[in-house]
């Protein structure tokens, strides 16, 4: 898989970009790259990269997240150290951008640095099973809104077609024509297809750029004390 130094994942709220960002950062680390991931999502306080802090730390991935992530305080404040991801060119940086145009506004402060280096991939995470991106035309409209808000053009598309726990290989493959049409409308390539690990096993060899994912668990689903039943992982 061809990597850029800075990789950003953005998309409609609930498209699954956070899961992809975390799994992609872990992939970079497994390949021996010095990796950091930044949570720039000021829209969704409940499903964050910080939910995977222990796994990221164990893999040697540095996590940069808002000070009050996963607390009962949620302020739209981004950590100052996030600038290091665009300034330190020895890092492979992954950025999880907030959903829709509202979340993309936070990206604007980093855009001049990213454009100046010109070694980035801005990936649009598309899920045709979400209510507001049912058609490629709907998804294209969301893409344009995010680009206008963040000031950074998309360069690639990620097929993250899923129906949460009901996802099958057929769910993903059925979305291929949608992704091809979105690629045609936007002029951008489909760079990656992401799927939960067991689904990805069955898709091997059928789609290019396959990213098997271990699904992240939501902070509020984690057991607070020993013996509390744990909810299953969800897409977010």
DRENDO-1510 file (C-alpha; in Angstrom, 1 decimal, always signed):
<recs>
REC; n; res; u; v; w
REC; 1; UNK; +0.0; +0.0; +0.0 .
REC; 2; UNK; +1.4; +3.4; -1.0 .
REC; 3; UNK; +1.7; +5.7; +2.0 .
REC; 4; UNK; +2.0; +9.5; +2.2 .
REC; 5; UNK; +3.6; +11.2; +5.2 .
REC; 6; UNK; +0.3; +12.8; +6.2 .
REC; 7; UNK; -2.9; +10.9; +5.8 .
REC; 8; UNK; -6.3; +12.4; +6.7 .
REC; 9; UNK; -9.6; +10.6; +7.0 .
REC; 10; UNK; -12.8; +12.6; +6.7 .
REC; 11; UNK; -16.4; +11.9; +5.8 .
REC; 12; UNK; -20.0; +12.1; +6.8 .
REC; 13; UNK; -20.8; +11.7; +10.5 .
REC; 14; UNK; -20.9; +8.0; +11.2 .
REC; 15; UNK; -19.0; +7.0; +8.1 .
REC; 16; UNK; -16.5; +4.9; +10.1 .
REC; 17; UNK; -13.5; +7.2; +9.6 .
REC; 18; UNK; -12.3; +6.8; +13.2 .
REC; 19; UNK; -12.1; +3.0; +13.0 .
REC; 20; UNK; -10.1; +3.4; +9.7 .
REC; 21; UNK; -7.8; +6.0; +11.1 .
REC; 22; UNK; -6.9; +3.9; +14.1 .
REC; 23; UNK; -6.4; +0.7; +12.0 .
REC; 24; UNK; -4.3; +2.5; +9.4 .
REC; 25; UNK; -2.1; +4.0; +12.1 .
REC; 26; UNK; -1.6; +0.5; +13.5 .
REC; 27; UNK; -0.7; -0.7; +10.1 .
REC; 28; UNK; +2.0; +2.0; +9.6 .
REC; 29; UNK; +3.5; +1.0; +13.0 .
REC; 30; UNK; +3.5; -2.7; +12.1 .
REC; 31; UNK; +5.5; -1.8; +9.0 .
REC; 32; UNK; +8.1; -0.1; +11.2 .
REC; 33; UNK; +7.2; +3.5; +10.6 .
REC; 34; UNK; +7.4; +6.1; +13.4 .
REC; 35; UNK; +3.7; +6.9; +13.6 .
REC; 36; UNK; +1.4; +9.4; +15.4 .
REC; 37; UNK; -2.4; +9.9; +15.2 .
REC; 38; UNK; -4.3; +13.0; +16.0 .
REC; 39; UNK; -8.0; +13.1; +17.0 .
REC; 40; UNK; -9.2; +16.4; +15.4 .
REC; 41; UNK; -12.9; +15.5; +15.8 .
REC; 42; UNK; -14.6; +18.3; +17.7 .
REC; 43; UNK; -18.1; +17.2; +16.6 .
REC; 44; UNK; -18.4; +13.7; +18.1 .
REC; 45; UNK; -17.4; +13.4; +21.7 .
REC; 46; UNK; -18.4; +9.8; +22.1 .
REC; 47; UNK; -16.4; +7.9; +19.5 .
REC; 48; UNK; -12.8; +8.9; +19.5 .
REC; 49; UNK; -9.3; +7.6; +18.8 .
REC; 50; UNK; -8.7; +7.9; +22.5 .
REC; 51; UNK; -10.9; +4.8; +22.9 .
REC; 52; UNK; -8.0; +2.8; +21.5 .
REC; 53; UNK; -5.3; +4.6; +23.6 .
REC; 54; UNK; -4.0; +1.4; +25.1 .
REC; 55; UNK; -3.8; -0.5; +21.9 .
REC; 56; UNK; -2.1; +2.4; +20.1 .
REC; 57; UNK; +0.4; +2.9; +22.9 .
REC; 58; UNK; +1.3; -0.8; +22.9 .
REC; 59; UNK; +2.0; -0.6; +19.2 .
REC; 60; UNK; +4.2; +2.4; +19.6 .
REC; 61; UNK; +1.7; +4.9; +18.0 .
REC; 62; UNK; +1.7; +8.3; +19.7 .
REC; 63; UNK; -1.8; +9.6; +20.3 .
REC; 64; UNK; -2.7; +13.3; +20.3 .
REC; 65; UNK; -6.2; +14.0; +21.4 .
REC; 66; UNK; -8.2; +16.9; +23.0 .
REC; 67; UNK; -7.6; +17.4; +26.7 .
REC; 68; UNK; -11.1; +16.6; +27.7 .
REC; 69; UNK; -11.7; +13.6; +25.3 .
REC; 70; UNK; -13.7; +10.8; +27.1 .
REC; 71; UNK; -14.6; +12.9; +30.1 .
REC; 72; UNK; -17.9; +14.6; +30.9 .
REC; 73; UNK; -16.4; +17.9; +29.6 .
REC; 74; UNK; -16.4; +18.4; +25.9 .
REC; 75; UNK; -14.9; +21.6; +24.6 .
REC; 76; UNK; -14.0; +22.3; +20.9 .
REC; 77; UNK; -10.4; +22.8; +21.8 .
REC; 78; UNK; -7.6; +21.1; +19.9 .
REC; 79; UNK; -4.2; +20.3; +21.4 .
REC; 80; UNK; -1.3; +22.5; +20.5 .
REC; 81; UNK; +0.9; +19.5; +20.0 .
REC; 82; UNK; -1.1; +18.5; +16.9 .
REC; 83; UNK; +1.0; +21.1; +15.0 .
REC; 84; UNK; +3.9; +18.7; +15.4 .
REC; 85; UNK; +2.3; +16.3; +13.0 .
REC; 86; UNK; +2.5; +18.8; +10.2 .
REC; 87; UNK; +5.9; +20.2; +11.2 .
REC; 88; UNK; +7.9; +17.1; +12.1 .
REC; 89; UNK; +8.6; +15.4; +8.8 .
REC; 90; UNK; +10.2; +12.4; +10.4 .
REC; 91; UNK; +6.7; +11.3; +11.5 .
REC; 92; UNK; +4.0; +9.4; +9.6 .
REC; 93; UNK; +1.0; +11.3; +10.7 .
REC; 94; UNK; -2.7; +10.2; +10.7 .
REC; 95; UNK; -5.5; +12.7; +11.3 .
REC; 96; UNK; -9.1; +11.8; +12.2 .
REC; 97; UNK; -11.1; +14.8; +10.9 .
REC; 98; UNK; -14.5; +15.6; +12.4 .
REC; 99; UNK; -17.7; +14.7; +10.5 .
REC; 100; UNK; -19.1; +16.8; +7.7 .
REC; 101; UNK; -18.2; +20.5; +7.1 .
REC; 102; UNK; -18.6; +21.4; +10.8 .
REC; 103; UNK; -15.8; +19.1; +11.8 .
REC; 104; UNK; -13.6; +20.1; +8.9 .
REC; 105; UNK; -13.3; +23.7; +10.0 .
REC; 106; UNK; -10.8; +22.5; +12.6 .
REC; 107; UNK; -8.6; +21.3; +9.8 .
REC; 108; UNK; -8.1; +24.8; +8.4 .
REC; 109; UNK; -5.3; +25.8; +10.8 .
REC; 110; UNK; -3.1; +22.9; +9.6 .
REC; 111; UNK; -3.9; +23.2; +5.9 .
REC; 112; UNK; -1.2; +25.7; +5.0 .
REC; 113; UNK; +1.5; +23.4; +6.4 .
REC; 114; UNK; +0.1; +20.3; +4.7 .
REC; 115; UNK; -0.2; +22.0; +1.3 .
REC; 116; UNK; +3.4; +23.4; +1.6 .
REC; 117; UNK; +4.9; +20.0; +2.1 .
REC; 118; UNK; +2.6; +18.4; -0.5 .
REC; 119; UNK; +3.1; +14.8; +0.8 .
REC; 120; UNK; -0.5; +14.1; +1.9 .
REC; 121; UNK; -3.5; +11.9; +1.2 .
REC; 122; UNK; -6.9; +13.3; +2.0 .
REC; 123; UNK; -9.2; +10.3; +2.0 .
REC; 124; UNK; -13.0; +10.6; +1.8 .
REC; 125; UNK; -14.6; +7.7; +3.7 .
REC; 126; UNK; -17.8; +6.7; +2.0 .
REC; 127; UNK; -20.6; +4.5; +3.3 .
REC; 128; UNK; -23.6; +4.2; +1.0 .
REC; 129; UNK; -25.7; +2.7; +3.7 .
REC; 130; UNK; -25.7; +6.0; +5.8 .
REC; 131; UNK; -28.9; +8.0; +5.4 .
REC; 132; UNK; -27.4; +11.2; +4.0 .
REC; 133; UNK; -25.0; +9.5; +1.5 .
REC; 134; UNK; -27.3; +7.1; -0.2 .
REC; 135; UNK; -26.2; +8.1; -3.6 .
REC; 136; UNK; -22.9; +9.0; -5.1 .
REC; 137; UNK; -24.3; +12.5; -5.8 .
REC; 138; UNK; -25.1; +12.9; -2.1 .
REC; 139; UNK; -21.6; +11.8; -1.2 .
REC; 140; UNK; -20.1; +14.2; -3.7 .
REC; 141; UNK; -22.0; +17.1; -2.1 .
REC; 142; UNK; -20.6; +16.1; +1.3 .
REC; 143; UNK; -17.1; +16.0; -0.2 .
REC; 144; UNK; -17.4; +19.5; -1.5 .
REC; 145; UNK; -18.7; +20.8; +1.8 .
REC; 146; UNK; -15.8; +19.3; +3.7 .
REC; 147; UNK; -13.3; +20.6; +1.1 .
REC; 148; UNK; -14.7; +24.1; +1.3 .
REC; 149; UNK; -14.6; +24.1; +5.1 .
REC; 150; UNK; -11.1; +22.7; +5.6 .
REC; 151; UNK; -9.4; +24.2; +2.6 .
REC; 152; UNK; -7.8; +20.9; +1.6 .
REC; 153; UNK; -8.8; +18.9; -1.5 .
REC; 154; UNK; -9.7; +15.2; -1.3 .
REC; 155; UNK; -7.2; +13.0; -3.2 .
REC; 156; UNK; -8.8; +9.5; -2.7 .
REC; 157; UNK; -11.9; +7.6; -1.8 .
REC; 158; UNK; -12.2; +4.8; +0.9 .
REC; 159; UNK; -15.0; +2.2; +0.4 .
REC; 160; UNK; -16.2; +1.6; +3.9 .
REC; 161; UNK; -19.6; +0.2; +3.0 .
REC; 162; UNK; -21.0; -1.5; +6.1 .
REC; 163; UNK; -24.2; -2.3; +8.0 .
REC; 164; UNK; -22.4; -2.7; +11.3 .
REC; 165; UNK; -22.8; -6.3; +12.7 .
REC; 166; UNK; -24.9; -7.3; +9.7 .
REC; 167; UNK; -22.1; -6.6; +7.2 .
REC; 168; UNK; -21.2; -9.4; +4.9 .
REC; 169; UNK; -18.8; -9.7; +2.0 .
REC; 170; UNK; -21.8; -9.1; -0.3 .
REC; 171; UNK; -22.5; -5.8; +1.6 .
REC; 172; UNK; -19.1; -4.5; +0.6 .
REC; 173; UNK; -19.1; -5.9; -3.0 .
REC; 174; UNK; -22.6; -4.5; -3.7 .
REC; 175; UNK; -21.2; -1.0; -3.0 .
REC; 176; UNK; -18.5; -1.3; -5.7 .
REC; 177; UNK; -20.7; +0.3; -8.5 .
REC; 178; UNK; -21.5; +3.2; -6.1 .
REC; 179; UNK; -17.8; +3.8; -5.5 .
REC; 180; UNK; -17.0; +3.6; -9.2 .
REC; 181; UNK; -19.6; +6.2; -9.9 .
REC; 182; UNK; -18.3; +8.5; -7.0 .
REC; 183; UNK; -14.9; +8.1; -8.5 .
REC; 184; UNK; -16.2; +9.1; -11.9 .
REC; 185; UNK; -18.0; +12.1; -10.5 .
REC; 186; UNK; -15.1; +13.3; -8.3 .
REC; 187; UNK; -12.2; +12.3; -10.6 .
REC; 188; UNK; -10.6; +10.6; -7.6 .
REC; 189; UNK; -9.4; +6.9; -7.3 .
REC; 190; UNK; -10.8; +4.4; -4.9 .
REC; 191; UNK; -7.6; +3.9; -2.8 .
REC; 192; UNK; -8.8; +1.5; -0.1 .
REC; 193; UNK; -11.6; -0.9; +0.8 .
REC; 194; UNK; -12.0; -1.4; +4.6 .
REC; 195; UNK; -13.8; -4.2; +6.3 .
REC; 196; UNK; -14.0; -5.9; +9.7 .
REC; 197; UNK; -11.4; -8.7; +9.9 .
REC; 198; UNK; -13.6; -11.7; +9.5 .
REC; 199; UNK; -15.4; -10.0; +6.5 .
REC; 200; UNK; -12.1; -9.0; +5.0 .
REC; 201; UNK; -10.8; -12.6; +5.1 .
REC; 202; UNK; -13.7; -13.5; +2.7 .
REC; 203; UNK; -13.0; -10.5; +0.5 .
REC; 204; UNK; -9.3; -11.4; +0.0 .
REC; 205; UNK; -8.4; -11.1; -3.7 .
REC; 206; UNK; -11.8; -9.6; -4.7 .
REC; 207; UNK; -11.1; -5.9; -4.0 .
REC; 208; UNK; -7.9; -3.8; -4.2 .
REC; 209; UNK; -6.3; -2.1; -1.3 .
REC; 210; UNK; -8.1; -4.2; +1.4 .
REC; 211; UNK; -7.7; -3.0; +5.0 .
REC; 212; UNK; -8.8; -5.6; +7.5 .
REC; 213; UNK; -10.0; -3.8; +10.6 .
REC; 214; UNK; -10.3; -4.7; +14.3 .
REC; 215; UNK; -13.3; -2.6; +15.3 .
REC; 216; UNK; -12.9; +0.0; +18.0 .
REC; 217; UNK; -15.2; +0.0; +21.0 .
REC; 218; UNK; -17.0; +3.1; +22.1 .
REC; 219; UNK; -15.9; +4.5; +25.4 .
REC; 220; UNK; -19.4; +4.5; +26.9 .
REC; 221; UNK; -19.7; +0.8; +26.0 .
REC; 222; UNK; -16.7; -0.3; +28.0 .
REC; 223; UNK; -17.3; -2.0; +31.4 .
REC; 224; UNK; -16.7; +0.3; +34.3 .
REC; 225; UNK; -15.9; -2.5; +36.7 .
REC; 226; UNK; -14.9; -6.1; +36.6 .
REC; 227; UNK; -17.7; -8.5; +35.8 .
REC; 228; UNK; -19.8; -5.9; +33.8 .
REC; 229; UNK; -20.8; -7.3; +30.4 .
REC; 230; UNK; -19.0; -5.7; +27.5 .
REC; 231; UNK; -20.9; -4.5; +24.5 .
REC; 232; UNK; -19.7; -5.5; +21.1 .
REC; 233; UNK; -17.7; -3.2; +18.8 .
REC; 234; UNK; -19.5; -0.7; +16.6 .
REC; 235; UNK; -18.6; +1.2; +13.5 .
REC; 236; UNK; -18.1; +4.9; +14.1 .
</recs>
